[in-house]
Amino acid sequence: MENKKKGLAIASLVFGIIGGYYSTVSIVAIICGHIALNRIKKNSGLYSGKRLAISGLVLGYLGLAIALLLGFLRGSIKNKLGI
């Protein structure tokens, strides 16, 4: 069994999960996921974890979208209340 590197893919997944609680961490998940997928694509013999990277990307983009939506709603409510 070969020892393939998948640290960035794991980091993307972990940051994607944490990004659900801290929205700015979602950006780190997205960056790590894209870098991991790029490395896997270029050198699949050395890197692995494609499913982990994709999961991290999905969670990262989802967390970012939710953060943007909640920020928009918060601004809209504050604007309507005149705060």
C-alpha positions in Angstrom: 0.0 0.0 0.0 1.4 3.4 -1.0 1.5 6.3 1.3 -0.2 9.0 -0.6 -0.4 12.6 0.6 -3.9 13.8 1.3 -3.4 16.5 4.0 -4.9 19.4 2.0 -8.0 17.3 1.2 -8.5 16.5 4.9 -7.9 20.2 5.7 -10.5 21.2 3.2 -13.0 18.9 4.8 -12.3 19.9 8.3 -12.4 23.6 7.5 -15.6 23.0 5.5 -17.2 21.5 8.6 -15.9 24.3 10.9 -17.0 26.8 8.3 -20.6 26.0 9.2 -19.9 27.8 12.5 -17.4 30.4 11.4 -18.2 31.6 8.0 -14.7 33.1 7.2 -13.2 29.6 7.5 -15.2 28.5 4.5 -12.9 30.5 2.3 -9.9 28.4 3.6 -11.9 25.2 2.9 -12.5 26.3 -0.7 -8.8 27.3 -1.3 -7.5 24.0 0.2 -10.0 22.0 -1.7 -9.1 23.5 -5.1 -5.3 23.2 -4.4 -5.8 19.5 -3.4 -7.9 18.7 -6.5 -5.3 20.4 -8.7 -2.4 18.4 -7.1 -4.4 15.2 -7.4 -5.1 15.9 -11.1 -1.5 16.7 -11.9 0.1 13.8 -9.9 -2.4 11.2 -8.8 0.4 8.8 -8.0 1.6 11.0 -5.1 -1.7 12.7 -3.9 -5.1 11.2 -3.0 -8.2 12.2 -1.2 -10.3 13.4 -4.2 -13.6 12.7 -2.4 -12.4 14.4 0.8 -11.4 17.5 -1.3 -14.8 17.6 -3.1 -16.7 17.3 0.2 -14.6 20.1 1.6 -15.4 22.2 -1.4 -19.1 21.6 -1.2 -19.2 22.4 2.5 -17.0 25.5 1.9 -19.2 26.9 -0.8 -22.4 26.0 1.1 -21.0 27.8 4.2 -20.0 30.8 2.2 -23.4 31.0 0.5 -25.2 30.8 3.9 -22.9 33.4 5.4 -23.6 35.8 2.5 -27.4 35.1 2.7 -27.5 35.7 6.4 -25.4 38.9 6.1 -27.7 40.2 3.4 -30.8 39.4 5.5 -29.2 41.0 8.6 -28.4 44.2 6.7 -31.9 44.3 5.2 -33.5 43.9 8.6 -31.3 46.6 10.1 -32.1 48.9 7.2 -35.9 48.4 7.6 -35.7 49.0 11.4 -33.5 52.1 10.9 -30.7 50.8 13.2 
